[in-house]
Amino acid sequence: MAVVLVDYENVSSSRGMRGVEYLNAGDKLYVFYSACCAKIRNEEVNYIKNSNCDFKVVKLVKKGKNGLDFYIATTIGMEYEKGERQIVIVSNDKGYIAIADYINSLPCASNRRIIRSANIENGLAMLSDVNNEDRRRLIVENNEMRDLVEAQKYIYSKTVMRKAIEKVLKGTKFEVDAKKIIEYFESVDSPSKKAIYTNYLHEYGLKEGLELYRILKNVI
């Protein structure tokens, strides 16, 4: 799991919160801010809410040169003392590299990784904890480039599939679950009939799962 410390005054205008959607319930998110940058986008608020991460905001009490930098450095020390070893400092200020270099040089377990990143996404992708592997893979996959023609075909096929499922479910007792059923198909690339059958037996039980599979099998 990760501790993410955002130098919001430094990155609020440069998409430093990019990647906040990848946070989860095991993470801690600190946002350090001053009066000049006291607002956050609604989209980011919703991502934080849905992540169930431990979210804290820390406001600069008194104006002063590098005030938030000292707040962040102090918090890093406090979290490190608590045993946190996967820490991301989100800032464009390269001075934080010295903090990361120092702590990374201390005798410690091999899973330690303290880094500075320009945004949350890149920082999370660079963490080394084995528990971060699925998240790291997802970030890499989402940032891979895709051929435009292939992308169009993929989106078109999903649209056709969605409409076909809506049509066969209309008027059945499963119509109320159409959104959830479609979300499963959209979350998996080319699911096999066996995988679909197994999924709905698990979801609805033997009798209704088989009934739903029989309705869907002609359109998948």
C-alpha positions in Angstrom: 0.0 0.0 0.0 1.1 3.6 -0.5 1.4 6.9 1.3 1.0 9.8 -1.2 1.9 13.3 -0.2 0.8 16.0 -2.6 2.5 19.4 -2.7 -0.7 20.9 -4.0 0.5 24.4 -4.2 3.2 23.2 -6.5 1.2 20.8 -8.7 -2.4 21.9 -8.7 -2.1 23.7 -12.0 0.0 20.9 -13.7 -2.3 17.9 -13.3 -0.5 16.6 -10.2 -3.7 14.8 -9.0 -3.7 12.7 -12.2 -4.0 9.1 -11.2 -6.0 9.7 -8.0 -8.5 7.2 -9.4 -5.9 4.4 -8.8 -5.9 4.9 -5.0 -7.6 2.3 -2.8 -8.6 1.6 0.8 -5.1 0.6 1.9 -3.6 4.0 0.8 -3.1 7.3 2.6 -3.4 10.5 0.7 -2.2 13.8 2.2 -2.8 17.1 0.3 -0.8 20.0 1.5 -2.1 23.4 0.5 -2.2 27.1 1.1 -4.8 29.8 0.7 -3.8 30.4 -2.9 -4.8 26.8 -3.9 -7.7 25.8 -1.7 -10.0 24.2 -4.3 -10.1 20.8 -5.9 -12.0 19.4 -8.9 -15.3 17.6 -8.2 -14.1 14.7 -10.3 -11.1 14.2 -8.0 -13.2 14.5 -4.9 -15.4 11.6 -6.2 -12.4 9.5 -7.0 -11.0 10.0 -3.5 -14.4 9.2 -1.9 -14.8 6.0 -4.0 -11.3 4.8 -3.2 -11.9 4.7 0.6 -8.3 5.8 1.1 -7.3 7.6 4.3 -7.6 11.2 3.1 -6.1 14.2 5.0 -5.7 17.8 4.0 -3.1 20.0 5.7 -3.2 23.8 5.3 -0.2 26.1 5.7 -0.7 27.9 9.0 1.7 30.8 8.4 3.1 32.1 5.2 6.8 31.5 4.8 9.4 30.4 2.2 9.2 26.6 1.7 6.7 26.2 4.5 4.8 23.4 2.9 8.1 21.6 2.0 8.9 21.4 5.7 5.4 20.1 6.5 5.8 17.4 3.9 9.3 16.5 5.1 8.1 16.2 8.7 5.1 14.0 7.6 7.4 11.7 5.7 9.5 11.2 8.8 6.3 10.5 10.9 5.0 8.0 8.4 8.3 6.3 8.0 8.5 6.0 11.8 5.1 4.2 11.7 6.6 1.6 9.4 5.4 3.0 6.0 7.9 2.2 3.3 6.1 2.9 0.0 5.9 6.7 -0.2 5.2 9.0 -3.1 6.0 12.7 -3.0 4.0 14.5 -5.7 5.8 17.7 -6.6 7.7 19.3 -9.3 10.2 20.6 -6.8 13.4 18.5 -7.4 14.6 19.3 -3.9 12.5 16.4 -2.6 14.9 14.1 -4.4 17.4 14.7 -1.6 14.9 13.4 1.0 14.2 10.3 -1.1 17.9 9.6 -1.6 18.6 10.0 2.1 15.8 7.7 3.3 16.4 5.2 0.6 20.0 5.0 1.7 19.1 4.0 5.3 19.4 0.3 6.4 16.0 -1.2 5.9 14.0 -4.0 4.4 14.2 -4.4 0.7 10.6 -3.3 0.1 11.4 0.4 0.8 10.7 2.8 -2.0 10.4 6.6 -1.5 10.1 8.6 -4.7 9.3 12.0 -6.1 6.9 12.2 -9.0 5.1 15.0 -10.9 1.7 13.3 -10.5 0.1 10.5 -8.5 -0.2 8.1 -11.4 3.5 8.0 -12.3 4.4 7.7 -8.6 2.1 4.8 -8.0 3.5 3.0 -11.1 7.0 3.2 -9.7 6.3 1.7 -6.3 8.0 -1.7 -5.7 5.7 -3.3 -3.2 4.4 -6.7 -4.4 0.9 -5.6 -3.3 1.1 -2.8 -5.8 1.7 -5.1 -8.8 -2.0 -5.2 -10.1 -2.2 -1.5 -9.8 1.1 -1.0 -11.6 0.0 -3.3 -14.4 -3.4 -1.5 -14.8 -1.6 1.9 -15.0 0.8 0.6 -17.7 -2.0 -0.9 -19.7 -4.1 2.2 -19.6 -1.2 4.3 -20.9 -0.3 2.0 -23.8 -0.9 3.4 -27.2 -3.5 1.8 -29.5 -4.0 1.9 -33.2 -6.9 4.3 -34.0 -8.5 1.9 -36.5 -8.3 -1.0 -34.0 -9.7 1.3 -31.3 -12.7 2.2 -33.5 -13.4 -1.5 -34.2 -13.1 -2.3 -30.5 -15.5 0.4 -29.4 -18.0 -0.4 -32.2 -18.0 -4.1 -31.3 -18.7 -3.2 -27.6 -21.6 -0.9 -28.7 -23.1 -3.6 -30.9 -22.8 -6.1 -28.0 -24.4 -3.6 -25.5 -27.4 -3.0 -27.8 -27.9 -6.7 -28.5 -27.8 -7.6 -24.7 -30.3 -4.8 -24.0 -32.6 -6.2 -26.7 -32.6 -9.8 -25.5 -33.1 -8.8 -21.8 -36.0 -6.5 -22.5 -39.1 -7.8 -21.0 -37.3 -10.5 -19.0 -36.8 -10.6 -15.2 -33.2 -9.8 -15.8 -33.9 -6.5 -17.5 -33.5 -4.7 -14.2 -29.9 -6.0 -14.0 -29.1 -5.1 -17.6 -26.6 -2.4 -16.6 -24.7 -4.8 -14.3 -24.7 -7.6 -16.9 -23.4 -5.3 -19.7 -20.7 -4.0 -17.4 -19.3 -7.5 -17.0 -19.1 -7.9 -20.8 -17.4 -4.5 -21.1 -14.9 -5.3 -18.4 -13.6 -8.4 -20.1 -12.1 -8.7 -23.6 -13.7 -11.5 -25.6 -15.0 -13.6 -22.7 -15.5 -17.3 -23.6 -18.9 -18.8 -23.3 -17.6 -21.1 -20.5 -16.4 -18.0 -18.5 -19.7 -16.3 -19.0 -21.6 -19.4 -18.0 -19.5 -19.8 -14.8 -19.8 -16.1 -13.9 -23.6 -16.1 -14.0 -23.9 -19.5 -12.2 -21.8 -17.9 -9.5 -23.8 -14.6 -9.6 -27.4 -16.0 -9.8 -27.2 -19.6 -8.8 -27.8 -22.7 -10.9 -31.3 -22.2 -12.0 -31.4 -18.5 -12.8 -27.7 -18.5 -13.9 -28.5 -21.1 -16.5 -31.6 -19.3 -17.6 -29.7 -16.0 -18.1 -26.9 -17.9 -20.0 -29.5 -19.3 -22.4 -30.9 -15.9 -23.1 -27.4 -14.4 -23.7 -25.6 -17.2 -25.5 -27.0 -16.3 -29.0 -25.7 -12.8 -28.9 -22.2 -13.4 -27.5 
